[in-house]
Amino acid sequence: MQEKTKKKKGAGKIRPEQILPTLLIIIDLLAAVVCFAQKDVKRGVYWIAAAVLNVTVTF
């Protein structure tokens, strides 16, 4: 007998109130990439920390 696993409704989908924070996280990470490309490590770490903070608050 095979057991069917039920997925939670909406699992893996972004809720409407998470769209803007997700965009902000992406922008933070892109800003970090730019800073690291310019060899500005302090600001790169700052933007990664900002993205991590947004992830913890949003999800």
PyRosetta script that sets phi, psi and omega in degrees:
from pyrosetta import init, pose_from_sequence

init()
pose = pose_from_sequence("MQEKTKKKKGAGKIRPEQILPTLLIIIDLLAAVVCFAQKDVKRGVYWIAAAVLNVTVTF")
pose.set_psi(1, 130.5)
pose.set_omega(1, 177.8)
pose.set_phi(2, -95.4)
pose.set_psi(2, 136.3)
pose.set_omega(2, 175.8)
pose.set_phi(3, -91.7)
pose.set_psi(3, 133.9)
pose.set_omega(3, 176.7)
pose.set_phi(4, -93.2)
pose.set_psi(4, 127.2)
pose.set_omega(4, 177.9)
pose.set_phi(5, -88.0)
pose.set_psi(5, 131.6)
pose.set_omega(5, 178.9)
pose.set_phi(6, -92.9)
pose.set_psi(6, 131.2)
pose.set_omega(6, 176.2)
pose.set_phi(7, -90.3)
pose.set_psi(7, 144.3)
pose.set_omega(7, 176.1)
pose.set_phi(8, -66.0)
pose.set_psi(8, 143.1)
pose.set_omega(8, 178.6)
pose.set_phi(9, -65.1)
pose.set_psi(9, 125.5)
pose.set_omega(9, 179.5)
pose.set_phi(10, 83.6)
pose.set_psi(10, 7.6)
pose.set_omega(10, -179.8)
pose.set_phi(11, -66.3)
pose.set_psi(11, 129.5)
pose.set_omega(11, 178.6)
pose.set_phi(12, 87.2)
pose.set_psi(12, -4.1)
pose.set_omega(12, 180.0)
pose.set_phi(13, -99.8)
pose.set_psi(13, 150.2)
pose.set_omega(13, 177.9)
pose.set_phi(14, -90.0)
pose.set_psi(14, 127.1)
pose.set_omega(14, 176.8)
pose.set_phi(15, -73.3)
pose.set_psi(15, 154.8)
pose.set_omega(15, -177.4)
pose.set_phi(16, -55.7)
pose.set_psi(16, -34.8)
pose.set_omega(16, -179.5)
pose.set_phi(17, -75.4)
pose.set_psi(17, -4.7)
pose.set_omega(17, 178.3)
pose.set_phi(18, -101.2)
pose.set_psi(18, -3.0)
pose.set_omega(18, -175.9)
pose.set_phi(19, -66.7)
pose.set_psi(19, -52.3)
pose.set_omega(19, -178.5)
pose.set_phi(20, -65.4)
pose.set_psi(20, -43.8)
pose.set_omega(20, 175.2)
pose.set_phi(21, -60.1)
pose.set_psi(21, -34.9)
pose.set_omega(21, 177.9)
pose.set_phi(22, -66.3)
pose.set_psi(22, -41.5)
pose.set_omega(22, 175.7)
pose.set_phi(23, -62.1)
pose.set_psi(23, -39.4)
pose.set_omega(23, 178.1)
pose.set_phi(24, -63.5)
pose.set_psi(24, -39.7)
pose.set_omega(24, 177.6)
pose.set_phi(25, -62.1)
pose.set_psi(25, -43.7)
pose.set_omega(25, 178.9)
pose.set_phi(26, -62.9)
pose.set_psi(26, -43.7)
pose.set_omega(26, 178.9)
pose.set_phi(27, -63.3)
pose.set_psi(27, -40.4)
pose.set_omega(27, 177.3)
pose.set_phi(28, -59.7)
pose.set_psi(28, -43.9)
pose.set_omega(28, -179.3)
pose.set_phi(29, -67.8)
pose.set_psi(29, -37.9)
pose.set_omega(29, 176.6)
pose.set_phi(30, -65.8)
pose.set_psi(30, -37.4)
pose.set_omega(30, 176.4)
pose.set_phi(31, -63.6)
pose.set_psi(31, -37.2)
pose.set_omega(31, 177.5)
pose.set_phi(32, -64.5)
pose.set_psi(32, -41.3)
pose.set_omega(32, 178.5)
pose.set_phi(33, -60.9)
pose.set_psi(33, -43.7)
pose.set_omega(33, 179.2)
pose.set_phi(34, -62.7)
pose.set_psi(34, -44.1)
pose.set_omega(34, -179.9)
pose.set_phi(35, -63.2)
pose.set_psi(35, -42.5)
pose.set_omega(35, 178.2)
pose.set_phi(36, -66.3)
pose.set_psi(36, -34.6)
pose.set_omega(36, 177.9)
pose.set_phi(37, -65.4)
pose.set_psi(37, -31.0)
pose.set_omega(37, 178.1)
pose.set_phi(38, -90.0)
pose.set_psi(38, 8.2)
pose.set_omega(38, 178.8)
pose.set_phi(39, 62.2)
pose.set_psi(39, 32.0)
pose.set_omega(39, 175.3)
pose.set_phi(40, -103.4)
pose.set_psi(40, 83.2)
pose.set_omega(40, -172.3)
pose.set_phi(41, -66.3)
pose.set_psi(41, -40.4)
pose.set_omega(41, -178.2)
pose.set_phi(42, -59.5)
pose.set_psi(42, -46.5)
pose.set_omega(42, 179.4)
pose.set_phi(43, -70.2)
pose.set_psi(43, -33.6)
pose.set_omega(43, 176.6)
pose.set_phi(44, -61.8)
pose.set_psi(44, -45.1)
pose.set_omega(44, 177.3)
pose.set_phi(45, -64.0)
pose.set_psi(45, -38.2)
pose.set_omega(45, 177.7)
pose.set_phi(46, -58.4)
pose.set_psi(46, -47.1)
pose.set_omega(46, -177.0)
pose.set_phi(47, -69.8)
pose.set_psi(47, -33.5)
pose.set_omega(47, 175.2)
pose.set_phi(48, -66.4)
pose.set_psi(48, -41.8)
pose.set_omega(48, 177.4)
pose.set_phi(49, -62.2)
pose.set_psi(49, -39.3)
pose.set_omega(49, 178.0)
pose.set_phi(50, -63.3)
pose.set_psi(50, -40.7)
pose.set_omega(50, 178.8)
pose.set_phi(51, -65.7)
pose.set_psi(51, -43.1)
pose.set_omega(51, 179.0)
pose.set_phi(52, -62.4)
pose.set_psi(52, -42.4)
pose.set_omega(52, 177.8)
pose.set_phi(53, -61.0)
pose.set_psi(53, -43.2)
pose.set_omega(53, 178.3)
pose.set_phi(54, -64.9)
pose.set_psi(54, -36.6)
pose.set_omega(54, 177.9)
pose.set_phi(55, -64.6)
pose.set_psi(55, -43.0)
pose.set_omega(55, -178.4)
pose.set_phi(56, -67.1)
pose.set_psi(56, -33.8)
pose.set_omega(56, -179.9)
pose.set_phi(57, -78.1)
pose.set_psi(57, -37.0)
pose.set_omega(57, -173.9)
pose.set_phi(58, -79.9)
pose.set_psi(58, -41.7)
pose.set_omega(58, -174.1)
pose.set_phi(59, -111.3)
pose.dump_pdb("model.pdb")
